């Protein structure tokens, strides 16, 4: 039995329903188990998808704080392969508004359900304390989709950013947000909170948006959210992310990159999709490091300030380099 903020959570297998500590029903790992689900491919991953074991003095310190204070980071929850590298340079990703999403994207293993308006009103103060304790130079705030909230959680996002800035003014903040159902006023609320970077992930190319993303998500909607963030505040850095290996073509990838540039996106990350459970979409191909390098050059040629691309890259990988604004050149 695991815990959520000290409250016992009933265990459930992937794809099974369970009741959360707050009393609502959710599905473990987001997608219901299917009898016809294909088993995960074992032993097929190429060598370039093997991550180093996390280590380092700062990593150990951050991990100790996380354990002692029962803090929740996406770095651990999502088993990110880059956790050691990011924590050692003072970057981490914190997930807001609980661990249950109102949507069920077929690439994502976050639990799915309807929180029915539940919200931890102490979270802004607790998140600010978390950032202070961890000594972070750069923090990414992300969240589940909260379509059950009138503003999609935009006000809560803004409150968390403002709380962090109040106690750690030197810490840069990136908000990796939901699409707020296309509510541009909600986008403006987050952009006005004092953050440095606004992000919303487009995830995949136009043709594959459905079935990869939940039906309530949309390719054009994400583009409109990103464009509004830059229109509302020119100085904010705008960022998005694209997964590869789901069946997209080179032409579709380049079309998506151009669409993101047209929406005034400054930074884009490209990474390999990895199937989290047998109930999720299968991997169609493993993209070689050389192809990621080629696509990075294509993106830079389109005018992106940076394109961080590689098999193990995730949307928040070495996010603090965004503030350098030009060609971080990460290996």
N, C-alpha and C positions, 0 to 999 in steps of 0.2 A: 504494500500500500504506500503510495506517494503522498506528498503534501502540497497544498497551495497556500502560501503565507501562513504556514503552521496548522492549517486545517486538513485533516485526513481526506484523501480523494479515493473513491472506490476505483479499483483498477478495472480496466476493460481491455479486451483484445482489439487490435486494429480493425476498424470497421464496425465495431459494436457500439450500441447506445449505453450511456451511463448518466448518472445524475451528478451534477457539479456541486461543490460546497455551497453555492448560492441557491441551489434548489431547482435549476432548470436542466433540461435534457440536452445532451450533446452526443456527437458521434466521434469516437476516437480516430484520430488521423484524418478526419474530414470526409472520407468517402466510405459509403456503406460497403461491407464485404459482399462480394459476388461469387457465386459458385463457379462461374466460368473464368474467374480471374486467372491470368497467366502468372506462373511463379516468377519470382525475381531471378534474373540471369545471374548465375554465380560464376566467378572466375573469368568473366569476359572483359572486365575493365582493363584498359591499356595502362602501361607503366606510368604515363604522365598524370594519371588520376590518383596516384598514391601520395598522400599528404604526410609531412613529417609529424612526429609526435610533438605536441606542444611542450615547451620548457622555457626556462629563463627566470631570472630573479624577479623581474616585475610581474611576469605571468603568475608565478607562485604567490606573490603578494596580493594581486587582484583576485585570484581564485580563493585565497584565504578569506578575504573580505566578503566575497559572494557567499561562501559557505557559512560564515559566522552570522551574517545578517539575513540569510535566506532570501537573497536578492535573485531576481529573474532576468537573465540576459538571453537574447536570441542566439548569441554566440554558442551557448551551451545547449539551449533547447533545440536548436536546429542542427546541432552537431557540426557546426561550420568547420571546414578543414583549415581555415586560416586563423583560428582563435589564438594560437600562440603568437603569431606575428603581430596581429592587431593589438592584443593586450600588452605586449612588450613595448609598443610605441605609444601607449596611452589612449587607445581607441576602443570603444565597445558599443554594442547595440542593445538598447533596452526596449522591451515590448510593453506598450501601454494598454489599458482598458481590458485586462484579462487575457485569457488564453483560448477563448471560444469565438470563432468567426461566424458572422451571419451568412457567409458565402461558402461555396464548396468548389473551388477551382481544382481541376483534375491533375495539377502538378504539385499541389501543396499539401503538406501533412499536418497543418494546424487543425485542431478539432473544430467541428461545425455544430452550430445550434443557434438558439435565439435567447440572448441574455435578458430580454424583456426589460431593458432600461437600466439594468444593474450597472453601477459605476462606483469605484473606490474614490471617494472624495478626498481622501488623504494622500492619494497617489502623487500629486504634484510636489508636495513637501517631501515625501519619501523618495521620489526619484531624484530631487535636488540633493538630498542627503547622500544618496547612493553615488551620484557623480562626484560629490565632494570627497567621500570616503575612498573612492577608487582613484582619486587624483587624475581624472581624465582630462586630457587636453582637447579632446574632440569626442562628442557623443552623438550617436544616431538614435533618434527616437522613432520607433515604428509602432504599428498597432495592427490588430485584427480589423476587419471591416465591421463597423457597428451601424448597420442600416436600421437598427431598432431605435437609435437616438435621432432626435429632430435635426441636429446639425451634423450627424455622422461622427461626432466626437471632436469636431474642430475646436470648440471652446476648451475642451479638456487638453488637447494638444497645446494650445496657446498657453494655458495655465502652467503646464509642465515646463515649457520653454522659459517662461517668465520667472518661474521659481528657481530654475537652474541659474539663470543670469543674475538673480538676486544674491546668490551665495557664491557663485563661481563665475564672475563676469569675464574672466579670461578664457573660459571654456567655449569652444565653437560648437554650435548645435546644428545638426541636420535633421529635418523632419521628413521621414519616408512615410507618406500618408496613404490612406485609402482614396478613392475617387470622390467621396462624399456625394455619390449619386449625381455627379455633375453640378452640384451646387457651388457656383463660383463665389458667392458670398462667403461660404465656408473656407474656400481656398484663401481668400483675402484675409480672413481671420487668422489663419495660421501664418501667412506671410508677414503680417503686421506684428507678430509676437516677439520679434527681435532675433530671429534665427539667421544663420549665414547661408544655409543650403536648403532648398525645397526639392523633394524628390517624389515621383510617382512612377511606378514601373509599368511599362507597356507590355512586358513579359514575352510576347511572341509577335510574329508577323501578322498582317491583317487577315490573311486567309485562315490562319489557325487560331485566331482569337477565340472562336467557338469551334471545337469543344475544349480547348486548353483552359480558358478562363470561365468563370461562372457566367451564366446567361445575363446577369445584371451588370457585368463589367462590359466595357466596350472600347474598341480601338480609338474611334474618334473622340469618345468621352475623355480618355486619358490624354490625348493630344490637346483637347480644349483646356483641361485642368493645368497642364504644364504651360501652355501658352498664356493663360491668365496669370499664373504666378510671376512670369517675367514681365508681362504688360503692367501688372499692378506695382511692381517694384523692380526697376531695371538693375539695381545693384545686387539683387539676390542671385546666387548661382542656382541654376535649374538642372536637374539630373534625372536620368531614367536608366532602365536596365532591360536587357534582352537575353533570354535563354536560347541556346542553340542545341540541336539534336532532336527536335520534335518533328522533323519532316519538311522544314523550310528549305527553299532554294536560295542560291547565292543572290539571284535577282531580287527575291523577296526581302532578304536581309538588307540589301542596299536601298531598296525602296523604303523600308522602315526607318533606316538611319536618316535618309533624306527627309522623311516626314517629321522626324524628331527635330532635325535642324530647322525645318520650316516653322516649327512650333517654338523656336528660340531656345531649345535645350542646349546647355553648355557642355555637359559631361554625360557620357554614356558608358555603361559597363556591359561586357559580353562574357558569358560563362556557359559551361556545359550543364545541360539538364541531366539530373540523376533521379531515377525513379525511387521514391521513398518507400512504397509498399506495393504488393501485388495488385492492389485495387486502383492504383494510379496509372497514368499513361505510360506506355512502354517507351524506352529510348529507341529512336530510329537510327541514330548514328552517333559515334564518338568523333568529335571534331578535333583534328590534330593541332598541336601548338602552332605549327607553321601557318595554318589557316587563320587562327586567331590573330597572329601577327599581321597577316595580309589585311584582314578586316580592320585592324587598328589603323593601318596606314590609309585605308579607304576613308575611314571616319575622320581622321585628322585632315585629309584632303578636302573634306566637306566643310571644314571650319569649326569642328568641335574643339573646345579648349583642351579636352583630354578624352581618350577612349582607353579605359583599362580593360584589357581583354586577355583571357586565358582559361584553360579548362577548369581550374579551381576558383576562378574569380566569382565572387558573389556581389550583390548590389552594394554592400557596405564595405567591401574589401579595401583596406587602407584608405578609408574615406577622408582622413585628414589631409591627404595630398591634394584634395580638391582646392584647398586654399592657395596652393601654388599657382593655380589658374592656367598652367600651360605645360602639357607634355611631361607628365610625371615619369613616364618611361619605366614603369614597373616591370620586372622580369616575369 
